[in-house]
Amino acid sequence: MKKFIPLVITFFWFHYGQAQRYVRSTKVDVFIEAATTDGVLLKGHSREVQIEYPPGSGLLVLHLDPKTLKTDNLTFDAHMEKAFLGAIHMEMPFLTEELEYRSLQNEPFETEAQVRINNIEKTIKVQLNITNNKSNLRNLYSISGITILNVKDFGLEAYFPELGAVIKLEFSQTAEVTY
């Protein structure tokens, strides 16, 4: 008589969380607010902004040509056309894998960004907020950020003598994530 040895086979089911494979920026807006030394409020806007999420970098990278900013102040716009500032470049840590988590929290969070303006690089604080606009067909997220730029930190007083001490920079975008 043969003995049967029970053989137990265990199957392990590993479920890896869905990692974002591709993030496409669909619409980006940048707004600025500042006050002149005379106390006049200056507001500006640009849609010619590029935000990238380089794969594997864990960064949000923003590029803005300052000459595309159009304000309600003609003097400021004229100074901007003459200035040789180069692109405004901002890099901040941003994991696309956290989009779902952050959007469900629906609370602003603070991060630090490296900003380069006028070939001067500084670390600044940025407040980000992420909301979810998911549908059955698309995974859309609204990402917005607000920061304050000190005019003297970036040597901007030489180009814009009428500008006050700070510039409020705000950006918003709609990003589509493909899993």
Protein Blocks (a to p, Z undefined) as FASTA:
>chain_A
ZZdddddddddddddddddfbdcdfbdcdddddddfkopacddddfbbcddddehklpac
ddddfklpccfbfklmmmmmmpcnbpadddddddfklmmmmmmnopacdddddddehhia
cddddddddddfbdfkbccddddddddddfklnopmmmmmmbcfbdcddddddddddZZ
